[in-house]
């Protein structure tokens, strides 16, 4: 099976977000924003996994658009 670059990159990103969260909580004693960063940063991988399991190209595209739509200002 071919390696999925999107899956790999979102996983690596989530790992970096978790490390950032731990740093902010343990070293800086920051609890509110760090929790939001953790949720937002790890949800990207969850949405990507769901998109990969989509039934069609249109479904895949719609599900990958979720992170962008949720975090617009």
CNS distance restraints for C-alpha pairs under 8 A (distance, minus, plus):
assign (resid   3 and name CA) (resid   8 and name CA) 8.00 0.50 0.50
assign (resid   4 and name CA) (resid   8 and name CA) 6.36 0.50 0.50
assign (resid   5 and name CA) (resid   9 and name CA) 6.04 0.50 0.50
assign (resid   6 and name CA) (resid  10 and name CA) 6.08 0.50 0.50
assign (resid   6 and name CA) (resid  48 and name CA) 7.64 0.50 0.50
assign (resid   7 and name CA) (resid  11 and name CA) 6.13 0.50 0.50
assign (resid   7 and name CA) (resid  45 and name CA) 7.21 0.50 0.50
assign (resid   7 and name CA) (resid  48 and name CA) 6.93 0.50 0.50
assign (resid   7 and name CA) (resid  49 and name CA) 7.23 0.50 0.50
assign (resid   8 and name CA) (resid  12 and name CA) 6.20 0.50 0.50
assign (resid   9 and name CA) (resid  13 and name CA) 6.07 0.50 0.50
assign (resid  10 and name CA) (resid  14 and name CA) 6.11 0.50 0.50
assign (resid  10 and name CA) (resid  44 and name CA) 6.71 0.50 0.50
assign (resid  10 and name CA) (resid  45 and name CA) 5.07 0.50 0.50
assign (resid  10 and name CA) (resid  48 and name CA) 7.61 0.50 0.50
assign (resid  11 and name CA) (resid  15 and name CA) 6.31 0.50 0.50
assign (resid  11 and name CA) (resid  45 and name CA) 6.15 0.50 0.50
assign (resid  12 and name CA) (resid  16 and name CA) 6.37 0.50 0.50
assign (resid  13 and name CA) (resid  17 and name CA) 6.21 0.50 0.50
assign (resid  13 and name CA) (resid  41 and name CA) 7.46 0.50 0.50
assign (resid  13 and name CA) (resid  42 and name CA) 7.92 0.50 0.50
assign (resid  14 and name CA) (resid  18 and name CA) 6.18 0.50 0.50
assign (resid  14 and name CA) (resid  41 and name CA) 5.97 0.50 0.50
assign (resid  14 and name CA) (resid  42 and name CA) 4.99 0.50 0.50
assign (resid  14 and name CA) (resid  44 and name CA) 7.91 0.50 0.50
assign (resid  14 and name CA) (resid  45 and name CA) 6.91 0.50 0.50
assign (resid  15 and name CA) (resid  19 and name CA) 6.33 0.50 0.50
assign (resid  16 and name CA) (resid  20 and name CA) 6.17 0.50 0.50
assign (resid  17 and name CA) (resid  21 and name CA) 6.09 0.50 0.50
assign (resid  17 and name CA) (resid  37 and name CA) 7.29 0.50 0.50
assign (resid  17 and name CA) (resid  38 and name CA) 6.16 0.50 0.50
assign (resid  17 and name CA) (resid  41 and name CA) 5.96 0.50 0.50
assign (resid  17 and name CA) (resid  42 and name CA) 7.18 0.50 0.50
assign (resid  18 and name CA) (resid  22 and name CA) 6.23 0.50 0.50
assign (resid  18 and name CA) (resid  38 and name CA) 6.34 0.50 0.50
assign (resid  18 and name CA) (resid  42 and name CA) 8.00 0.50 0.50
assign (resid  19 and name CA) (resid  23 and name CA) 6.20 0.50 0.50
assign (resid  20 and name CA) (resid  24 and name CA) 6.14 0.50 0.50
assign (resid  21 and name CA) (resid  25 and name CA) 6.19 0.50 0.50
assign (resid  21 and name CA) (resid  34 and name CA) 5.37 0.50 0.50
assign (resid  21 and name CA) (resid  35 and name CA) 7.14 0.50 0.50
assign (resid  21 and name CA) (resid  37 and name CA) 7.19 0.50 0.50
assign (resid  21 and name CA) (resid  38 and name CA) 6.13 0.50 0.50
assign (resid  22 and name CA) (resid  26 and name CA) 5.87 0.50 0.50
assign (resid  23 and name CA) (resid  27 and name CA) 5.41 0.50 0.50
assign (resid  23 and name CA) (resid  28 and name CA) 7.02 0.50 0.50
assign (resid  24 and name CA) (resid  28 and name CA) 4.93 0.50 0.50
assign (resid  24 and name CA) (resid  29 and name CA) 6.16 0.50 0.50
assign (resid  24 and name CA) (resid  30 and name CA) 5.49 0.50 0.50
assign (resid  24 and name CA) (resid  31 and name CA) 7.52 0.50 0.50
assign (resid  24 and name CA) (resid  34 and name CA) 6.28 0.50 0.50
assign (resid  25 and name CA) (resid  29 and name CA) 4.61 0.50 0.50
assign (resid  25 and name CA) (resid  30 and name CA) 5.07 0.50 0.50
assign (resid  25 and name CA) (resid  31 and name CA) 5.83 0.50 0.50
assign (resid  25 and name CA) (resid  34 and name CA) 6.97 0.50 0.50
assign (resid  26 and name CA) (resid  30 and name CA) 7.99 0.50 0.50
assign (resid  30 and name CA) (resid  34 and name CA) 6.27 0.50 0.50
assign (resid  31 and name CA) (resid  35 and name CA) 6.14 0.50 0.50
assign (resid  32 and name CA) (resid  36 and name CA) 6.66 0.50 0.50
assign (resid  33 and name CA) (resid  37 and name CA) 6.17 0.50 0.50
assign (resid  34 and name CA) (resid  38 and name CA) 6.16 0.50 0.50
assign (resid  35 and name CA) (resid  39 and name CA) 6.30 0.50 0.50
assign (resid  36 and name CA) (resid  40 and name CA) 6.10 0.50 0.50
assign (resid  37 and name CA) (resid  41 and name CA) 5.74 0.50 0.50
assign (resid  38 and name CA) (resid  42 and name CA) 6.04 0.50 0.50
assign (resid  39 and name CA) (resid  43 and name CA) 6.02 0.50 0.50
assign (resid  40 and name CA) (resid  44 and name CA) 6.94 0.50 0.50
assign (resid  41 and name CA) (resid  45 and name CA) 7.91 0.50 0.50
assign (resid  42 and name CA) (resid  46 and name CA) 6.86 0.50 0.50
assign (resid  43 and name CA) (resid  47 and name CA) 6.10 0.50 0.50
assign (resid  43 and name CA) (resid  67 and name CA) 7.68 0.50 0.50
assign (resid  44 and name CA) (resid  48 and name CA) 6.15 0.50 0.50
assign (resid  44 and name CA) (resid  67 and name CA) 6.20 0.50 0.50
assign (resid  45 and name CA) (resid  49 and name CA) 6.17 0.50 0.50
assign (resid  46 and name CA) (resid  50 and name CA) 6.30 0.50 0.50
assign (resid  47 and name CA) (resid  51 and name CA) 6.11 0.50 0.50
assign (resid  47 and name CA) (resid  63 and name CA) 6.59 0.50 0.50
assign (resid  47 and name CA) (resid  64 and name CA) 6.45 0.50 0.50
assign (resid  47 and name CA) (resid  66 and name CA) 7.11 0.50 0.50
assign (resid  47 and name CA) (resid  67 and name CA) 7.28 0.50 0.50
assign (resid  48 and name CA) (resid  52 and name CA) 6.17 0.50 0.50
assign (resid  48 and name CA) (resid  63 and name CA) 7.48 0.50 0.50
assign (resid  48 and name CA) (resid  64 and name CA) 6.12 0.50 0.50
assign (resid  49 and name CA) (resid  53 and name CA) 6.48 0.50 0.50
assign (resid  50 and name CA) (resid  54 and name CA) 6.48 0.50 0.50
assign (resid  50 and name CA) (resid  63 and name CA) 7.05 0.50 0.50
assign (resid  51 and name CA) (resid  59 and name CA) 7.08 0.50 0.50
assign (resid  51 and name CA) (resid  60 and name CA) 4.58 0.50 0.50
assign (resid  51 and name CA) (resid  61 and name CA) 7.30 0.50 0.50
assign (resid  51 and name CA) (resid  62 and name CA) 7.85 0.50 0.50
assign (resid  51 and name CA) (resid  63 and name CA) 5.04 0.50 0.50
assign (resid  51 and name CA) (resid  64 and name CA) 5.89 0.50 0.50
assign (resid  52 and name CA) (resid  60 and name CA) 6.36 0.50 0.50
assign (resid  53 and name CA) (resid  60 and name CA) 7.74 0.50 0.50
assign (resid  54 and name CA) (resid  59 and name CA) 5.45 0.50 0.50
assign (resid  54 and name CA) (resid  60 and name CA) 5.16 0.50 0.50
assign (resid  54 and name CA) (resid  63 and name CA) 7.86 0.50 0.50
assign (resid  55 and name CA) (resid  59 and name CA) 6.14 0.50 0.50
assign (resid  55 and name CA) (resid  60 and name CA) 7.31 0.50 0.50
assign (resid  56 and name CA) (resid  60 and name CA) 6.15 0.50 0.50
assign (resid  57 and name CA) (resid  61 and name CA) 6.18 0.50 0.50
assign (resid  58 and name CA) (resid  62 and name CA) 6.15 0.50 0.50
assign (resid  59 and name CA) (resid  63 and name CA) 6.17 0.50 0.50
assign (resid  60 and name CA) (resid  64 and name CA) 6.21 0.50 0.50
assign (resid  61 and name CA) (resid  65 and name CA) 6.31 0.50 0.50
assign (resid  62 and name CA) (resid  66 and name CA) 6.99 0.50 0.50
assign (resid  65 and name CA) (resid  69 and name CA) 6.25 0.50 0.50
assign (resid  66 and name CA) (resid  70 and name CA) 6.08 0.50 0.50
assign (resid  67 and name CA) (resid  71 and name CA) 6.32 0.50 0.50
assign (resid  68 and name CA) (resid  72 and name CA) 6.30 0.50 0.50
